[in-house]
Amino acid sequence: MVQFVDARLDASFAALSDATRRGVLEQLRRADASISDLADTFRMTLTGMKKHVAVLERAGLVATEKVGRVRRCRLGARGLAEEAAWIERYRQVWDARFAALDTVVEDMIRRETDNERGS
């Protein structure tokens, strides 16, 4: 189970690491689109866009369907819940660390202020 989840996270984060693919997801958030429409929007070749869509599809972030001669793309049903949960765990760790750092800095400032008054 853990290996499956890890593989899925790896695929998702790899797919999301590219600005064009993030842009495709943003575009599909607004409306379904054909691969040709996406290629035109991003000013790239059809072959290039097909490769981007394939990466997103393998990650489960996009689903495609052939309608006649046109391949339509839409957001995948899976969503990003697992990825968001993974990020949230680390956000909580960093929030706690920054809160502890804030306490140390405030203590240092207080001591420095006390020393200046006492001199």
C-alpha positions as CSV (number, residue, x, y, z in Angstrom):
1,M,0.0,0.0,0.0
2,V,2.7,2.5,0.9
3,Q,4.6,1.8,-2.3
4,F,1.5,2.5,-4.3
5,V,0.8,5.8,-2.5
6,D,4.4,6.8,-2.9
7,A,4.4,6.0,-6.6
8,R,1.2,8.0,-7.1
9,L,2.7,10.9,-5.2
10,D,5.9,10.7,-7.3
11,A,3.8,10.7,-10.5
12,S,1.7,13.6,-9.3
13,F,4.6,15.8,-8.1
14,A,6.6,15.0,-11.3
15,A,3.6,16.0,-13.4
16,L,3.1,19.2,-11.3
17,S,6.7,20.2,-11.5
18,D,6.3,21.6,-15.0
19,A,4.8,25.0,-15.6
20,T,3.0,24.0,-18.8
21,R,1.3,21.1,-17.1
22,R,0.2,23.2,-14.3
23,G,-1.2,25.6,-16.9
24,V,-3.0,22.8,-18.6
25,L,-4.7,21.9,-15.3
26,E,-5.6,25.5,-14.7
27,Q,-7.1,25.6,-18.2
28,L,-9.0,22.4,-17.7
29,R,-10.3,23.7,-14.4
30,R,-12.2,26.3,-16.4
31,A,-13.4,24.0,-19.1
32,D,-12.7,20.7,-20.9
33,A,-10.6,21.2,-24.0
34,S,-9.2,19.2,-27.0
35,I,-5.5,18.6,-27.2
36,S,-5.4,20.8,-30.3
37,D,-7.0,23.6,-28.3
38,L,-4.5,23.2,-25.5
39,A,-1.6,23.2,-28.0
40,D,-2.9,26.4,-29.5
41,T,-3.4,28.0,-26.1
42,F,0.2,27.2,-25.1
43,R,1.7,27.9,-28.5
44,M,3.3,24.5,-28.8
45,T,3.2,21.6,-31.2
46,L,0.5,19.0,-31.0
47,T,3.1,16.3,-30.3
48,G,4.5,18.4,-27.4
49,M,1.1,18.9,-25.9
50,K,0.3,15.2,-26.3
51,K,3.4,14.4,-24.2
52,H,2.3,16.8,-21.5
53,V,-1.2,15.4,-21.4
54,A,0.2,11.8,-21.3
55,V,2.2,12.7,-18.2
56,L,-0.9,14.3,-16.5
57,E,-3.0,11.3,-17.5
58,R,-0.5,8.8,-16.1
59,A,-0.6,10.7,-12.8
60,G,-4.4,10.5,-12.8
61,L,-4.8,14.3,-13.0
62,V,-6.3,14.4,-16.5
63,A,-8.6,12.0,-18.3
64,T,-8.9,11.9,-22.1
65,E,-11.6,10.6,-24.4
66,K,-11.6,10.3,-28.1
67,V,-14.7,11.7,-29.7
68,G,-14.5,11.2,-33.4
69,R,-11.1,12.4,-34.5
70,V,-10.7,14.7,-31.5
71,R,-9.2,13.8,-28.2
72,R,-10.9,15.7,-25.4
73,C,-9.3,16.4,-22.0
74,R,-10.9,17.0,-18.7
75,L,-9.7,17.0,-15.1
76,G,-9.2,13.5,-13.7
77,A,-11.7,12.3,-11.1
78,R,-8.9,11.5,-8.5
79,G,-8.1,15.1,-7.5
80,L,-5.2,16.0,-5.3
81,A,-6.4,15.0,-1.8
82,E,-3.5,12.7,-1.1
83,E,-1.0,15.3,-2.3
84,A,-2.6,18.0,-0.3
85,A,-2.6,15.8,2.9
86,W,1.1,15.1,2.3
87,I,1.9,18.8,2.0
88,E,-0.2,19.6,5.0
89,R,1.8,17.3,7.3
90,Y,5.0,19.1,6.4
91,R,3.4,22.5,6.6
92,Q,2.4,21.7,10.2
93,V,6.0,20.7,11.0
94,W,7.4,23.9,9.5
95,D,4.8,26.1,11.3
96,A,5.8,24.5,14.6
97,R,9.5,25.1,13.8
98,F,8.9,28.7,12.9
99,A,6.8,29.3,16.0
100,A,9.7,28.0,18.1
101,L,12.1,30.2,16.2
102,D,9.9,33.2,16.8
103,T,10.0,32.4,20.5
104,V,13.8,32.3,20.5
105,V,14.1,35.6,18.6
106,E,11.6,37.3,20.9
107,D,13.5,36.1,23.9
108,M,16.8,37.4,22.4
109,I,15.3,40.8,21.7
110,R,13.9,41.0,25.2
111,R,17.2,40.1,26.7
112,E,19.0,42.7,24.5
113,T,16.5,45.4,25.5
114,D,16.9,44.5,29.2
115,N,20.7,44.7,28.9
116,E,20.5,48.1,27.2
117,R,18.3,49.4,30.0
118,G,20.6,48.0,32.6
119,S,23.8,49.5,31.2
